[in-house]
Amino acid sequence: MRSRSLLRSRPVLPVGRALCAVLLSTVAALGTGLAASVPSTAATAGDVVSSHWIGLGYNQNPQPPDGTTWNTADWNLMVSRTDYMKPGLVRVMFNLPWFWSGTDAGGSYDFTSDAYLSAEKVIKHYADEGVPVVSGLFGIDDLTYTAANTATVQATLVKHLQADGAAPSYWVGVNEPNVATGPKSYSYADWVTATTNLTSAFATARVDTGRTVISGADTAEAGISSYGGDLGHQTAPGCSSGCDSGLVWKLAALNTFTAQIYADSATDSAVTFQTSSDGTTWKKLAVTPPTPVALVTGKNGGGMWSYAYTASGITGAKYLRLSVASSTLEHTVGSMHLANSGTSVDDSLDDLTQTQTALDTGTWSGNGSWWLRSAQSGLLGAGEAHFYSQELYGAAPEYVEPVLSQAVSQLRAAAPGRPVLLGETGMKAAQYSDGSKDYRFALDTTQPLGMADLAVQEARSGVDGAAAWCLDGYASTTFCGMWGRGTDDPGTVSAHSTALRPWFYTWSLLTRYLPTGSTIHAPAEPTGVRVLAAQLPSGGWTFALVNRTSAAQTVTLSEPTGSITLNKYLYKDGSTPSTDANGFPAKVGALTANFAGGHALTVGADSVLVFTTES
């Protein structure tokens, strides 16, 4: 594996793209049919994504698949496969009993247990290769989340890992603290306390924060799709009558505005607008009702709709009021933009500091996004959260990019220069009737399409890295990986076989050929096709095309490549891909072309094409 020494400097990240307009137009397209054979020409100007690309990777169970210590055969198999992948990011989490036993009152460490040494061995392997590792605790057992000793236990672990040459690059504290499951029922204030404690404990233990930075908040964020990825917004109170609400903005001679509203009705009429010259006398402003756009909600449950209200040519106004009539339905204001001939006001509604407090009415409640608030907290060296596609619940797969683009733009604004990472990503698992997760999708031949689609959209959205769930599984029922753990026939894909599963093919290609330091480009796309271009640190190029339609699609790409020779890799659902003796992707051809003047590539139905100058 290649050296990643440049990662140690953690260079400043540029501010991400503001994509509100793209968000709305893209989400609006979700209900359209899939168009076949639609050419698309990508202009190089403006298609560069504002990210500092770290790369794709995976979540890895550091415990051996057989026994309590890594045997040579299992270790070599894991290393040979991950060496081929060349991950940009790996997440390895700890269970508390691997190294600690005790309570808030005290306890003891054991850094000689097989479980601890196995985990340290895996992290050190990646540290030696220069691969950044995200780490933390899956749970805290009998410890109290906000107790100082809980932070001390973590800091002691990190210090020990650093001393042994196994320093994780990012420490995220406790897994998904915003999810109330089992003993967890934490508030954001609890997270602030726990993370403040962790900062103090790192200092006391003399943890080298140049090697390991506190990151997070490691929150579960699939639900941000309910608001199109908008992390900062305000919600009006709901009731049958007597709770009319309003927000007021002030800008002299305002003449235009755009307001983003979310409501759980496709026929909403509760929102109206008024203007005033003095803040006392108001007159109704006629605003054309917008076309509502259905949004993807939790597990695609439906119910939320996006309304983009806009008006121009306003005269005689110094104040604008957005009113919500009493309603039992939810009404949430996502953003407000208003302008006059020379000045504009952009309010992302993280709070109500830009509205006229004395004129506002109703008891508005903020979204309270942990992802956004933690980025604003000043406690983190990197932003990290979990995002899963809800495609298996019927969501149109293309919703991911606009949702994440909106979120990333707000995170960049909140914490300029900090990495934005997805510590877990993948398909949100379906469920059995008892509520347990059904991972059979990880064995399917359609999973390679879905994961390649997800990777391309995430890279285009501006995230800096993403770790798939998962490498080779955890508990016997959590067979989420690109291969499995167990004694089933190693020549046949199954839940408990070490045979490489179909989605290894596409995910490994994208981890390998979108290396750290690449410049990501987001070319225009035909409907139903995802397209990515990347200029590599070596000066070469990688192109990825994912066709989710039932007909071949042609994309004309224009990038400043000069004449280059590309190796071609193909995955087609229902066909066996070309592989070498190890089961790793093998090229199916080569292409010499110059994309500077535009070059057409055709990707077949239900297929993934990867072209790269790298070997």
Residue pairs with C-beta under 8 A, 6 or more apart in sequence:
1 83
1 86
1 129
1 130
1 131
2 86
2 130
2 515
3 129
3 130
4 88
4 129
4 130
4 131
4 132
4 516
5 130
6 516
6 517
7 54
7 130
7 132
7 169
7 516
8 130
8 210
8 211
10 213
10 381
10 382
10 419
11 52
12 52
12 416
12 417
13 51
13 52
13 412
13 416
13 417
13 418
13 419
13 420
13 464
14 50
14 51
14 52
14 412
15 50
15 412
15 413
15 416
16 50
16 51
16 405
16 408
16 409
16 411
16 412
16 413
16 420
16 462
17 49
17 50
17 405
17 408
17 409
17 462
18 409
19 402
19 405
19 406
19 409
20 260
20 335
20 406
20 409
22 402
22 405
23 228
23 229
23 402
23 403
23 405
23 406
24 228
24 260
24 293
24 306
24 308
24 402
26 398
26 401
26 402
27 228
27 293
27 295
27 306
27 399
27 402
27 403
28 291
28 293
29 398
29 527
30 293
30 294
30 296
30 396
30 398
30 399
31 294
31 396
32 527
33 527
34 527
34 528
34 548
34 549
34 550
35 526
35 527
35 528
35 549
36 549
36 550
36 551
36 552
36 553
37 551
37 552
37 553
37 554
38 526
38 527
38 553
38 554
39 526
39 554
39 555
39 556
39 600
40 523
40 524
40 525
40 526
40 529
40 531
40 554
40 555
40 556
41 524
41 556
41 557
41 558
41 598
42 521
42 523
42 524
42 531
42 533
42 555
42 556
42 557
42 558
42 559
43 524
43 558
44 521
44 558
44 559
44 560
47 521
47 522
47 523
47 524
47 533
48 519
48 520
48 521
48 522
49 459
49 460
49 461
49 462
49 519
49 520
49 521
49 522
50 412
50 462
51 420
51 459
51 462
51 463
51 464
51 520
52 419
52 464
53 88
53 459
53 464
53 465
53 514
53 516
53 517
53 518
53 519
53 520
53 534
54 88
54 89
54 132
54 419
54 421
54 464
54 465
54 516
55 87
55 88
55 89
55 465
55 511
55 514
55 515
55 516
55 518
56 87
56 88
56 89
56 455
56 459
56 465
56 466
56 467
56 468
56 507
56 510
56 511
56 514
57 85
57 87
57 88
57 89
57 90
57 91
57 131
57 465
57 466
57 467
57 468
57 511
58 85
58 87
58 90
58 91
58 467
58 468
58 469
58 470
58 471
58 482
58 507
58 511
59 90
59 91
59 92
59 93
59 423
59 424
59 467
59 468
59 469
59 470
59 471
60 90
60 91
60 92
60 122
60 470
60 471
60 472
61 470
61 471
61 472
61 473
61 474
61 485
62 92
62 118
62 119
62 121
62 122
62 123
63 115
63 118
63 119
64 70
64 71
64 74
64 75
64 118
65 74
65 472
65 485
65 486
65 498
66 74
66 485
68 114
68 115
68 118
69 114
69 117
69 118
70 118
70 121
77 498
78 472
79 125
80 582
81 482
81 483
81 500
81 504
81 582
81 584
82 471
84 508
84 512
84 582
84 584
85 507
85 508
85 511
85 512
86 511
86 512
86 515
87 126
87 131
87 511
88 131
88 132
88 465
88 511
88 514
88 515
88 516
89 131
89 132
89 134
89 421
89 465
89 466
89 467
90 126
90 131
90 132
90 133
90 134
90 467
91 133
91 134
91 135
91 423
91 424
91 467
92 119
92 122
92 123
92 126
92 133
92 134
92 135
92 168
93 135
93 136
93 137
93 138
93 175
94 119
94 135
94 136
94 137
94 138
94 157
95 115
95 137
95 138
95 139
96 137
96 139
96 140
96 141
96 143
96 153
97 115
97 141
98 113
98 115
98 116
98 119
99 109
99 110
99 111
99 113
99 115
99 116
99 157
99 160
100 107
100 108
100 109
100 110
100 153
100 157
101 107
101 108
101 110
102 108
102 142
102 143
103 142
103 143
104 142
104 143
104 144
104 147
104 149
104 150
105 149
106 149
107 153
109 156
109 160
110 116
111 117
111 160
120 161
120 164
120 166
121 166
123 133
123 135
123 161
123 166
123 167
123 168
124 164
124 165
124 166
126 132
126 133
127 133
127 165
127 166
127 167
127 168
128 165
132 168
132 169
132 170
132 465
133 168
133 169
133 170
134 168
134 169
134 170
134 172
134 215
134 384
134 421
134 423
134 467
135 161
135 168
135 170
135 171
135 172
136 154
136 171
136 172
136 173
136 174
136 175
136 216
136 218
137 154
137 173
137 174
137 175
138 174
138 175
139 174
139 175
139 182
139 184
140 150
140 174
143 149
143 150
143 153
144 150
145 174
145 177
145 184
145 186
145 190
145 194
146 190
146 193
146 194
146 197
147 197
148 197
148 200
148 201
150 194
150 197
151 194
151 197
151 198
151 200
151 201
152 201
152 204
152 205
154 171
154 173
154 198
154 201
155 198
155 201
155 202
155 204
155 205
155 207
156 205
158 167
158 168
158 171
158 202
158 205
158 207
158 212
159 205
159 206
159 207
161 167
161 168
161 212
162 207
162 208
162 211
162 212
167 208
167 211
167 212
168 212
169 211
169 212
169 213
170 212
170 213
170 215
170 381
170 382
170 384
170 421
171 198
171 212
171 213
171 214
171 215
172 214
172 215
172 216
172 217
172 218
172 384
172 423
173 191
173 194
173 195
173 198
173 214
173 216
173 217
173 218
174 194
174 218
175 218
176 184
176 218
176 219
176 220
176 386
177 184
177 186
177 190
177 191
177 194
177 217
177 218
177 219
177 370
178 186
178 188
178 191
178 217
178 219
178 220
178 370
179 219
179 220
180 186
186 194
188 368
188 370
188 373
191 216
191 217
191 370
191 374
192 377
192 379
195 214
195 216
195 217
195 374
195 377
195 379
195 380
196 379
198 214
199 214
199 379
202 209
202 214
209 381
213 380
213 381
213 382
214 379
214 380
214 381
215 380
215 381
215 382
215 383
215 384
215 421
216 374
216 380
216 383
216 384
216 385
217 370
217 371
217 374
217 380
217 384
217 385
218 384
218 385
218 386
218 423
219 370
219 371
219 374
219 385
219 386
220 385
220 386
221 371
221 385
221 386
221 387
221 407
222 298
222 386
222 387
222 388
222 390
222 428
223 297
223 298
224 230
224 231
224 369
224 371
224 387
224 403
224 407
225 295
225 296
225 297
225 298
225 390
225 395
225 399
225 403
226 262
226 295
226 296
226 297
226 298
226 304
227 233
227 262
227 295
227 304
227 332
227 334
227 367
228 262
228 295
228 306
228 334
228 402
228 403
228 406
229 402
229 403
229 404
229 405
229 406
229 407
230 260
230 262
230 334
230 335
230 367
230 406
230 407
230 410
231 367
231 369
231 371
231 372
231 406
231 407
231 410
231 411
232 334
232 335
232 348
232 349
232 350
232 351
232 366
232 367
232 369
232 372
232 410
233 262
233 332
233 333
233 334
233 335
233 349
233 366
233 367
234 247
234 332
234 333
234 349
234 352
234 364
234 365
234 366
234 367
235 330
235 331
235 332
235 333
235 364
235 365
235 366
235 367
236 243
236 245
236 324
236 327
236 331
236 332
236 333
236 362
236 364
237 243
237 245
237 362
237 363
237 364
237 365
238 327
238 328
238 329
238 330
238 331
239 326
239 327
239 328
240 326
240 328
241 326
242 326
243 326
243 362
244 323
244 324
244 325
244 326
244 361
244 362
245 323
245 324
245 331
245 361
245 362
245 363
245 364
246 321
246 322
246 323
246 324
246 359
246 360
246 361
246 362
247 321
247 322
247 333
247 336
247 352
247 355
247 360
247 364
248 279
248 319
248 320
248 321
248 322
248 355
248 356
248 359
248 360
249 319
249 320
249 336
249 338
249 345
249 347
249 354
249 355
249 356
250 279
250 318
250 319
250 356
251 318
251 320
251 338
251 339
251 340
251 343
251 345
252 318
252 340
253 317
253 318
253 340
253 341
254 275
254 314
254 317
254 318
254 320
254 338
254 339
254 340
255 312
255 313
255 314
255 315
255 317
255 339
255 340
255 341
256 310
256 311
256 312
256 313
256 314
256 338
256 339
257 273
257 309
257 310
257 311
257 314
257 320
257 336
257 337
257 338
257 339
258 308
258 309
258 310
258 336
258 337
258 338
259 273
259 308
259 309
259 310
259 322
259 333
259 335
259 336
259 337
260 306
260 307
260 308
260 333
260 334
260 335
260 336
261 271
261 306
261 307
261 308
261 309
261 331
261 332
261 333
261 334
262 295
262 304
262 305
262 306
262 307
262 330
262 331
262 332
262 333
262 334
263 270
263 271
263 292
263 304
263 305
263 307
263 329
263 330
263 331
263 332
264 303
264 304
264 305
264 329
264 330
265 305
265 329
266 292
266 294
266 305
267 292
268 292
268 305
268 307
268 329
268 331
269 289
270 324
270 325
270 326
270 327
270 329
270 331
271 307
271 309
271 322
271 323
271 324
271 325
271 331
272 284
272 287
272 323
272 325
273 284
273 285
273 287
273 309
273 311
273 320
273 321
273 322
273 323
274 282
274 283
274 284
274 285
274 320
274 321
274 323
275 282
275 283
275 285
275 314
275 316
275 317
275 319
275 320
275 321
276 282
276 283
276 317
276 318
276 319
276 321
277 316
277 317
277 318
277 319
278 318
278 319
279 318
279 319
279 356
279 359
282 321
285 311
285 314
285 320
286 311
287 309
287 310
287 311
288 311
290 307
290 308
290 309
290 310
292 305
292 306
292 307
293 305
293 306
293 307
294 302
294 304
294 305
294 306
295 304
295 305
295 306
296 390
296 395
296 396
296 399
296 403
297 303
297 304
298 390
299 390
299 393
299 428
300 390
300 393
300 394
300 395
304 330
314 320
319 356
319 359
320 338
321 359
322 333
322 336
324 331
324 362
332 367
333 349
334 348
334 349
335 346
335 347
335 348
335 349
336 345
336 346
336 347
336 349
337 344
337 345
337 346
337 347
338 344
338 345
339 345
345 354
347 354
347 355
348 410
348 413
349 366
350 366
350 372
350 376
351 366
352 360
352 364
371 383
371 385
371 407
371 411
372 410
372 411
372 414
374 380
374 383
375 383
375 411
375 414
375 415
375 418
376 414
376 415
380 415
380 418
381 418
382 418
382 419
382 420
382 421
383 411
383 415
383 418
383 419
383 420
383 421
384 419
384 420
384 421
384 422
384 423
385 421
385 422
385 423
386 422
386 423
386 424
386 425
387 400
387 404
387 422
387 424
387 425
387 458
388 424
388 425
388 426
388 427
388 428
388 469
389 395
389 397
389 400
389 425
389 426
389 427
389 428
389 450
389 454
390 399
390 428
391 397
391 427
391 428
391 450
392 427
392 428
392 429
392 430
392 441
393 428
393 430
397 450
397 453
397 454
397 457
397 548
398 457
398 528
398 530
398 548
400 453
400 454
400 457
400 458
400 461
401 457
401 458
401 460
401 461
401 530
404 457
404 458
404 461
404 462
404 463
405 460
405 461
405 462
407 461
408 420
408 461
408 462
408 463
409 462
411 420
412 420
412 462
419 464
419 465
420 462
420 463
420 464
421 463
421 464
421 465
421 466
421 467
422 458
422 463
422 465
422 466
422 467
423 467
424 467
424 469
425 454
425 458
425 466
425 467
425 468
425 469
426 451
426 454
426 468
426 469
426 470
426 480
427 441
427 447
427 450
427 451
427 454
429 437
429 438
429 439
429 441
429 480
430 437
430 438
430 441
431 437
431 438
432 438
436 477
437 477
437 478
439 477
439 478
439 479
439 480
439 495
440 495
441 447
442 479
442 480
442 481
442 501
442 503
443 479
443 493
443 494
443 495
443 501
443 502
444 502
445 502
445 573
445 574
446 573
446 606
447 501
447 502
447 503
448 502
448 503
448 505
448 506
448 507
448 571
448 573
448 608
449 506
449 546
449 548
449 571
449 573
449 606
449 607
449 608
450 503
451 468
451 503
451 506
451 507
452 506
452 507
452 510
452 530
452 544
452 546
452 571
452 608
453 530
453 546
453 548
455 466
455 506
455 507
455 510
455 544
456 510
456 530
456 531
456 532
456 544
456 546
457 530
458 466
459 466
459 514
459 520
459 532
459 534
460 520
460 522
460 530
460 532
468 507
469 480
470 478
470 480
470 481
471 481
471 482
472 481
472 482
472 483
472 484
472 485
472 498
473 479
473 480
473 481
473 484
473 485
474 480
476 485
476 486
476 495
476 496
479 485
479 495
479 496
481 501
482 500
482 501
482 503
482 504
482 507
482 508
483 497
483 498
483 499
483 500
483 501
483 504
484 494
484 495
484 496
484 497
484 498
484 499
484 501
485 496
485 498
486 495
486 496
486 497
486 498
487 496
488 494
488 495
488 496
488 497
489 497
489 499
490 497
490 498
490 499
491 497
491 499
492 499
493 499
493 500
493 501
493 502
499 583
500 583
502 571
502 577
504 583
505 571
505 577
505 579
505 585
506 571
506 608
506 610
508 584
508 585
509 544
509 569
509 585
509 610
510 544
510 610
512 614
513 536
513 542
513 610
513 612
513 614
514 520
514 532
514 534
514 542
514 544
515 536
515 537
516 537
517 536
517 537
518 534
518 535
518 536
518 537
518 542
519 534
519 535
520 532
520 533
520 534
521 532
521 533
521 534
521 535
521 559
522 531
522 532
522 533
523 531
523 532
523 533
523 555
523 557
523 558
523 559
524 531
525 531
525 555
526 553
526 554
526 555
527 549
528 547
528 548
528 549
528 553
529 545
529 546
529 547
529 548
529 549
529 553
529 555
529 603
530 544
530 545
530 546
530 548
531 543
531 544
531 545
531 546
531 555
531 557
532 542
532 543
532 544
532 545
533 541
533 542
533 543
533 557
533 559
534 541
534 542
534 543
535 541
535 559
536 542
536 613
536 614
538 613
538 614
540 564
540 612
540 613
540 614
541 559
541 561
541 564
541 566
541 595
541 611
541 612
541 613
542 610
542 611
542 612
542 613
542 614
543 557
543 566
543 601
543 609
543 610
543 611
543 612
544 608
544 609
544 610
544 611
545 553
545 555
545 601
545 603
545 608
545 609
545 610
546 603
546 607
546 608
547 553
547 603
547 604
547 605
547 606
547 607
547 608
547 609
548 606
549 605
549 606
550 605
550 606
551 605
552 602
552 603
552 604
552 605
553 602
553 603
554 600
554 601
554 602
555 600
555 601
555 602
555 603
556 598
556 599
556 600
556 601
557 595
557 598
557 599
557 600
557 601
558 595
558 596
558 597
558 598
558 599
559 595
559 596
560 595
560 596
561 593
561 594
561 595
561 596
562 594
562 596
563 592
563 593
563 594
564 592
564 593
564 594
564 595
564 613
565 590
565 591
565 592
565 613
566 590
566 591
566 592
566 593
566 611
566 612
566 613
567 587
567 589
567 590
567 611
567 612
567 613
567 614
567 615
568 587
568 588
568 589
568 590
568 591
568 609
568 610
568 611
569 577
569 578
569 585
569 586
569 587
569 588
569 609
569 610
569 611
569 612
570 577
570 578
570 588
570 604
570 607
570 608
570 609
571 577
571 607
571 608
572 604
572 605
572 606
572 607
572 608
573 606
573 607
574 606
577 585
578 585
578 586
578 587
578 588
579 585
579 586
580 586
591 611
593 599
601 609
601 611
603 609
